[in-house]
Amino acid sequence: MAEGKWTVVDILKASSKHADSIQVLLDQLGYRCNTEEVISAIDSSEPNSDLFVAVSRGKVIGFMSLIYFFYFPLQKQNCRITSLVVDEYARGNGVGKRLIDHALEKAKSLSCAQLEVTTSLAREATQAYYERSGFIKSSFRYYLDLGI
């Protein structure tokens, strides 16, 4: 990749016109879905979540989903990054940092006490990236698959 190819990056609220690109990025994360499912998620009227894309030179090169929720132990609102991916060809150029900075701004604008991020235990490089970015590993996440 040419140096500086992705230096001008805009962070935009995702729309259905970004669905094909988001589907490709989800695939890079290992999540299989079709474009119609992505469009449905983008078009849902869920007030406690947002989806953003990183765009450079008209190309979607990253995306991030956020949820906002009341965290009872703190008695405050929190923001969680539930997915963040930069296209494999655009990594290492600060796009992830731009997305995280945008999440920080959004969380602060909503008076959130914390910005959280989740990632798979298998993604050790991603965990290291988040720790270099200032996130603190503080817990394990467990889940039960409900088969739905």
C-alpha positions as a Python dict, from the first residue, in 0.01 Angstrom:
ca = {
    (1, 'M'): (0, 0, 0),
    (2, 'A'): (124, 347, -83),
    (3, 'E'): (224, 563, 213),
    (4, 'G'): (-50, 805, 309),
    (5, 'K'): (-311, 646, 84),
    (6, 'W'): (-573, 661, 360),
    (7, 'T'): (-470, 989, 526),
    (8, 'V'): (-798, 1171, 454),
    (9, 'V'): (-1067, 978, 637),
    (10, 'D'): (-1421, 1093, 709),
    (11, 'I'): (-1630, 924, 977),
    (12, 'L'): (-1995, 914, 868),
    (13, 'K'): (-2315, 766, 1003),
    (14, 'A'): (-2371, 446, 806),
    (15, 'S'): (-2656, 425, 559),
    (16, 'S'): (-2792, 145, 345),
    (17, 'K'): (-2568, 259, 59),
    (18, 'H'): (-2273, 134, 270),
    (19, 'A'): (-2424, -211, 328),
    (20, 'D'): (-2218, -404, 71),
    (21, 'S'): (-1892, -262, 210),
    (22, 'I'): (-1997, -330, 570),
    (23, 'Q'): (-2085, -688, 479),
    (24, 'V'): (-1733, -737, 337),
    (25, 'L'): (-1579, -591, 653),
    (26, 'L'): (-1794, -814, 876),
    (27, 'D'): (-1668, -1107, 673),
    (28, 'Q'): (-1310, -999, 752),
    (29, 'L'): (-1406, -1022, 1121),
    (30, 'G'): (-1543, -1372, 1065),
    (31, 'Y'): (-1913, -1283, 1081),
    (32, 'R'): (-2119, -1425, 798),
    (33, 'C'): (-2424, -1225, 699),
    (34, 'N'): (-2582, -1107, 380),
    (35, 'T'): (-2630, -754, 256),
    (36, 'E'): (-3005, -762, 326),
    (37, 'E'): (-2936, -836, 695),
    (38, 'V'): (-2691, -546, 710),
    (39, 'I'): (-2945, -312, 546),
    (40, 'S'): (-3209, -423, 796),
    (41, 'A'): (-2975, -350, 1086),
    (42, 'I'): (-2879, -10, 947),
    (43, 'D'): (-3241, 85, 885),
    (44, 'S'): (-3365, -29, 1226),
    (45, 'S'): (-3482, 251, 1449),
    (46, 'E'): (-3287, 132, 1754),
    (47, 'P'): (-3229, 456, 1949),
    (48, 'N'): (-2953, 315, 2167),
    (49, 'S'): (-2707, 225, 1895),
    (50, 'D'): (-2515, 377, 1607),
    (51, 'L'): (-2315, 248, 1315),
    (52, 'F'): (-2038, 455, 1159),
    (53, 'V'): (-1820, 407, 852),
    (54, 'A'): (-1472, 537, 781),
    (55, 'V'): (-1456, 662, 422),
    (56, 'S'): (-1149, 762, 225),
    (57, 'R'): (-1157, 868, -139),
    (58, 'G'): (-1515, 745, -167),
    (59, 'K'): (-1431, 396, -37),
    (60, 'V'): (-1552, 250, 293),
    (61, 'I'): (-1236, 132, 468),
    (62, 'G'): (-1370, 71, 816),
    (63, 'F'): (-1675, 60, 1037),
    (64, 'M'): (-1777, 62, 1399),
    (65, 'S'): (-2096, -14, 1588),
    (66, 'L'): (-2178, 145, 1924),
    (67, 'I'): (-2441, 79, 2185),
    (68, 'Y'): (-2540, 307, 2472),
    (69, 'F'): (-2680, 164, 2793),
    (70, 'F'): (-2738, 239, 3158),
    (71, 'Y'): (-2473, 58, 3363),
    (72, 'F'): (-2636, -9, 3696),
    (73, 'P'): (-2321, -55, 3913),
    (74, 'L'): (-2199, 294, 3819),
    (75, 'Q'): (-2549, 442, 3799),
    (76, 'K'): (-2438, 606, 3476),
    (77, 'Q'): (-2467, 571, 3101),
    (78, 'N'): (-2195, 374, 2920),
    (79, 'C'): (-2094, 337, 2558),
    (80, 'R'): (-1965, 9, 2416),
    (81, 'I'): (-1791, -49, 2086),
    (82, 'T'): (-1946, -380, 1978),
    (83, 'S'): (-1755, -407, 1653),
    (84, 'L'): (-1471, -220, 1494),
    (85, 'V'): (-1289, -327, 1181),
    (86, 'V'): (-1056, -159, 937),
    (87, 'D'): (-1018, -311, 592),
    (88, 'E'): (-714, -537, 588),
    (89, 'Y'): (-562, -321, 313),
    (90, 'A'): (-595, 1, 514),
    (91, 'R'): (-468, -115, 853),
    (92, 'G'): (-175, 53, 1023),
    (93, 'N'): (-262, 402, 899),
    (94, 'G'): (-456, 546, 1194),
    (95, 'V'): (-806, 460, 1070),
    (96, 'G'): (-882, 258, 1383),
    (97, 'K'): (-767, 549, 1599),
    (98, 'R'): (-997, 784, 1407),
    (99, 'L'): (-1291, 549, 1474),
    (100, 'I'): (-1203, 519, 1844),
    (101, 'D'): (-1167, 898, 1871),
    (102, 'H'): (-1511, 934, 1713),
    (103, 'A'): (-1654, 686, 1965),
    (104, 'L'): (-1496, 889, 2247),
    (105, 'E'): (-1654, 1210, 2117),
    (106, 'K'): (-1993, 1043, 2081),
    (107, 'A'): (-1975, 889, 2430),
    (108, 'K'): (-1881, 1222, 2586),
    (109, 'S'): (-2162, 1400, 2401),
    (110, 'L'): (-2406, 1152, 2560),
    (111, 'S'): (-2248, 1195, 2908),
    (112, 'C'): (-2128, 835, 2918),
    (113, 'A'): (-1903, 746, 3211),
    (114, 'Q'): (-1699, 487, 3018),
    (115, 'L'): (-1617, 372, 2670),
    (116, 'E'): (-1592, -8, 2656),
    (117, 'V'): (-1484, -239, 2379),
    (118, 'T'): (-1530, -612, 2336),
    (119, 'T'): (-1321, -847, 2128),
    (120, 'S'): (-1267, -1218, 2090),
    (121, 'L'): (-1015, -1391, 2315),
    (122, 'A'): (-859, -1530, 1997),
    (123, 'R'): (-777, -1180, 1865),
    (124, 'E'): (-459, -1125, 2064),
    (125, 'A'): (-323, -858, 1828),
    (126, 'T'): (-651, -668, 1860),
    (127, 'Q'): (-637, -690, 2239),
    (128, 'A'): (-282, -551, 2233),
    (129, 'Y'): (-397, -268, 2003),
    (130, 'Y'): (-675, -170, 2244),
    (131, 'E'): (-436, -177, 2539),
    (132, 'R'): (-189, 45, 2347),
    (133, 'S'): (-484, 277, 2280),
    (134, 'G'): (-544, 319, 2654),
    (135, 'F'): (-817, 62, 2719),
    (136, 'I'): (-781, -143, 3038),
    (137, 'K'): (-860, -515, 3036),
    (138, 'S'): (-1097, -546, 3329),
    (139, 'S'): (-1322, -848, 3287),
    (140, 'F'): (-1420, -1156, 3095),
    (141, 'R'): (-1742, -1177, 2898),
    (142, 'Y'): (-1945, -1497, 2914),
    (143, 'Y'): (-2254, -1582, 2714),
    (144, 'L'): (-2510, -1855, 2662),
    (145, 'D'): (-2624, -1921, 2306),
    (146, 'L'): (-3005, -1917, 2310),
    (147, 'G'): (-3034, -2072, 1968),
    (148, 'I'): (-3237, -1789, 1821),
}
